[in-house]
Amino acid sequence: MNYLVVGGRGEAGQSAIEAIRSQAPEAWIAATSSNETPVPGASSTIQGVDLADKEAPARIKAALAERAGQLGALFFTPAFGPIGYPVRAATPEDVREALQFSFRPMVELSNSLNPKITVGYSAFYWLPHSLAGYGSMAYAKLALEQCAIKHPDRFRVVRAGTFRSQATRGIGLLLFRKIRNTPHPELQELASRFEKSDKKFTDFFFEHAFQTEEATYGVDFQSPHRPTTRADLTLCNRRILAGESAPIINVIGDWIWTSDHLPELPEAFGLDHDPGKQYGV
């Protein structure tokens, strides 16, 4: 069986490869990378892929042309768009930019390659720590989830709690620069709390996210909160490969549950609540 992992070097991409290998050790896995470095665990790396290029999906498809048979799964992990400001301040232009990189390529690849299942990765984008600084990316995650809910025969989403990765550290560093001079009350409050702490900002930011997760969901579980890890993502991917029917699998550390509907969105989401419909899904 053949598989495709778009964005194979990050934590989510590596968790997808690990899940595939655990269930199909001899599987042929193609993975994309934005640079020229081979992706660990992949059978073949499609190098130098820039999803900002509208021709990227066609290039990926062409690289798979010699592999016969339907893909067992397409895992799509990339996420990039304007962030570092509150979700309520997202503009239609910023949302379009986020969708162009973080959603459109997934839909185009799923439509053209017709895998058995397409898997995307979301976050708890409506919780307070995300509302303060996730900007347009919250709408990209919303589009992923809407897609899975409307088309559960084709799409799945892993909605993951905050986990330490190069990408999340990058978000933390960007927020650190933004809060030094921001007009947004949410980020001003975050800056005030940080100044009273004795932590590096990235550590403070992760702890803030973990506290929000625990305050929101801890009452529903007997086990204590712990940060989400790659192993948790791998477990969710394995469930999807094994036939999980729910469109969304939620995971925060040991806490795992499924959803078939969107959360109740706060007023901060003042733009289109179905941003992915412009791409035909």
Secondary structure, 3 states (H helix, E strand, C coil): CEEEEECCCCHHHHHHHHHHHHHCCCCEEEEECCCCCCCCCCCEEECCCCCCCCCHHHHHHHHCCCCCCCEEEEEECCCCCCCCECHHHCCHHHHHHHHHHHCHHHHHHHHHHCCCCEEEEEECCCCHHHHCCECCHHHHHHHHHHHHHHCCCCEEEEEECCCCCHHHHHHHHHHHHHHCCCCCHHHHHHHHHHHCCCCCHHHHHHHHHHHHHHHHHHHHCCCCCCCCCHHHHHHHHHHHHCCCCCCEEEEECCEEEEECCCCCCCCCCCCCCCHHHHHCC
